[in-house]
């Protein structure tokens, strides 16, 4: 576990993988680079979840997004900036 990352930051980063909280934490925690890193990835995973609700792509994409959220949240909890393959590429472009 990375003890340099505060417990509050780790918890916020974990929560950033839960639906719309990714956007909320991205906007409200601009001063916390660790939370920002995970919130960006959480936003991309959230978008995948929404796309997964459509019948064409449906269940497999929705399940994949849940798995990715669990992986991201577990890495955030231990204080790791894990770059989720494919997701990080798009998450790194987020800037609003």
C-alpha positions in Angstrom: 0.0 0.0 0.0 1.3 3.5 -0.9 1.3 5.4 2.4 2.2 8.6 0.7 -1.4 8.9 -0.6 -3.8 10.0 2.1 -6.6 7.8 3.2 -9.1 10.5 2.0 -7.6 10.6 -1.4 -7.7 6.9 -1.7 -11.3 6.7 -0.7 -12.3 9.5 -3.1 -10.4 7.7 -5.9 -12.3 4.5 -5.1 -15.6 6.3 -5.2 -14.6 7.9 -8.5 -15.3 4.5 -10.2 -19.0 4.6 -9.1 -21.2 6.0 -11.8 -21.6 9.8 -11.9 -19.3 10.3 -8.9 -16.4 10.2 -11.3 -17.6 13.5 -12.8 -18.4 15.1 -9.4 -15.0 14.2 -8.0 -13.2 15.3 -11.2 -14.8 18.7 -10.8 -14.5 19.1 -7.0 -11.0 17.6 -6.4 -8.9 19.6 -8.9 -6.1 20.0 -6.3 -5.7 16.2 -5.8 -3.8 14.7 -8.7 -4.4 11.1 -7.5 -8.1 11.6 -7.4 -8.0 13.3 -10.8 -6.1 10.4 -12.3 -8.7 7.9 -11.1 -11.7 10.2 -11.8 -10.7 10.5 -15.4 -10.6 6.7 -15.8 -13.8 6.5 -13.9 -15.5 8.9 -16.4 -14.4 6.7 -19.3 -15.7 3.5 -17.5 -19.0 5.4 -16.7 -19.4 6.2 -20.4 -18.8 2.5 -21.3 -21.5 1.6 -18.7 -24.0 4.0 -20.4 -23.2 2.6 -23.8 -23.6 -0.9 -22.4 -27.2 -0.1 -21.6 -28.0 0.0 -25.3 -29.4 -3.3 -26.7 -26.8 -3.6 -29.5 -23.7 -3.8 -27.3 -25.6 -4.6 -24.2 -24.6 -7.0 -21.5 -21.0 -7.8 -22.4 -19.9 -4.2 -22.5 -21.8 -3.4 -19.3 -20.2 -6.4 -17.5 -16.8 -5.3 -18.8 -17.3 -1.8 -17.5 -18.1 -3.2 -14.0 -15.0 -5.4 -14.1 -12.9 -2.4 -15.1 -14.4 -0.3 -12.3 -13.6 -2.9 -9.7 -10.0 -3.2 -11.0 -9.6 0.6 -10.9 -11.2 0.9 -7.5 -9.0 -1.8 -6.0 -5.9 -0.2 -7.4 -7.0 3.2 -6.1 -7.6 1.8 -2.6 -4.0 0.6 -2.3 -2.7 3.9 -3.6 -1.7 2.8 -7.1 -2.0 4.8 -10.3 -2.8 1.8 -12.5 -3.3 2.7 -16.1 -6.2 0.6 -17.2 -5.4 -0.7 -20.8 -7.4 1.1 -23.5 -9.2 3.2 -20.9 -6.2 5.3 -19.9 -5.6 6.4 -23.5 -9.0 8.1 -23.5 -9.0 9.2 -19.9 -5.7 11.1 -20.4 -7.5 13.3 -22.9 -10.2 14.5 -20.6 -9.8 18.1 -19.6 -12.9 20.2 -18.7 
